[in-house]
Amino acid sequence: MTQHQEYLLTLNVPPSLEESVVDSLLLLESEHGFSSFPINAHHHENKGLSLAEQVSGRQKKIRFQMYVNAEGLAELLTRLKQDFAGAGVHYWVLPVIERGEI
């Protein structure tokens, strides 16, 4: 099995936490920077959805994505879990096979 050196971390964040997450990521992830953009999250559970979100079938979120090296990933996740415990932030990590600039 190949050991990856870099990962793509994706966070789906409630809009109310956008500025707090930006501030945290600016402090924690300075090597590559990060991207953020609005998304609509769709899920079969209605937990935490407003009436309007239940009717429309979507919930507004802000997605953050950043490249993180293997050494920094655990530290970044630990810090985010401490800072945003119970805040409804969803995340996932994927290995980066290749990246570059064209």
N, C-alpha and C positions, 0 to 999 in steps of 0.2 A: 504494500500500500504506500502510495506517495505521500510524503509529508509536505503540506503546503506551507509556504512562507508568508502568504498574504491572504486576507479574508475580506469579504464584503459584508459589513454589518448593516442591517436594515432595521429601523425603528419606526413603528406606527404610533403616533403620539396624539392625544387629545389636543385640539387647538388651544385650549386654555393653558397648556404647558409649553407651547412653542418657544416663547422667549426664555424660559428657564432652561429648556434643553439646549437651545442655541448657546446660552451662556456657559453651560456645563461642557458642551462639546468644544467650544473655543478654548477652554482651559485644558481639556483632557486630550483632544485629538488635534494636534497642531502640525503633524508631519505632512499629511496629505490634504487636510481640509475636509469638507463634507458638502453634500448637496441637500436641499430640502425643497419639497413641493407639496401642494395640497392633493389629497386623494379622497375618493369615496370608498369606504370599507363596507363590504356586504357580508352579513353573517346570519345564520339561521336563528341565533339566540337574540332575544330582544333586551337582554340585560344592559341597563345603562342607556338605552335609547330614549330620546324624547318622543312624544307622540308624533310629531312631524317626521322624525327619522323612521319610526315604525311604519308609517303610511308610505313613505317614499322608498323604503327598503334599503336605505344607505345611511351611513354615518360619516360625517366629515372628520378627517384626520390629517395630520401633517406627517409626511414620510421623510425621514432622514436616511441618507446612505453615505457610507464612508469606507474607504480602504483602511484596514488595520493590519499591522504586521503580527506575526504569531506571538511575539513577546508581549505586545501591548494589548492584545485582545482580552485576556483574562482580567487584567487590571482595569480596563475600560468597562467591561461588563460588571465587575464587582462594584465599581464606583457608581455606575448608573443604577444598579439594583439598590444600593444604599440610599442614593439621593431621591429616587423616584419609587420607592417601595409602595405598593398598593395603589399606584396612580393609573393603572390601566394601560401601561405602555407595553405593546407587543413587539417582539424582536425575533430575528433569525439571522443566522450566520452561514455564509456560503464560501467555499474555497474559490479563490481567483485563479483561474487556469492561465490567463494571459490578459495583459492590458498594455496600453501604449497610447501614443498620439499619432494621428494621421494628418 
